């Protein structure tokens, strides 16, 4: 029989030996602008995408999903699409190949990417006219 040392019970709490690393708010703001076009101003593309319903399920709220490239490679806001959390997870997961993704959700990843490219071009054209 294997002998085990009993767990010590008590009111002891885990204490951190090293302090948490401080976040650089300026760096985080720059990253947010680069990845989401979220300047904090009203009417930016990030706010626009989050105001839409999911392309697949039609539900809100949505997560702005980077569907062109991947966030870790610095994909910008031009490749965002509104997806529900479940669809966003399946899109990014890599566990579902394209055929299984399409079977589960009724739309292909390529269709979602095409929507993102077309919608951003339309949004840019519409807002270029408003600025001019």
Secondary structure, 3 states (H helix, E strand, C coil): CCCCCCCCCCCCCCCCCCCCCCCCHHHHHHHHHHHHCCCCCCCCHHHHHHHCCCCCCCCCCCEEEECCCCHHHCCCHHHEEEECHHHHHHHHHCCCCHHHHHHHHCCCHHHHHHHHHHHHHHHHHHHHHHHC
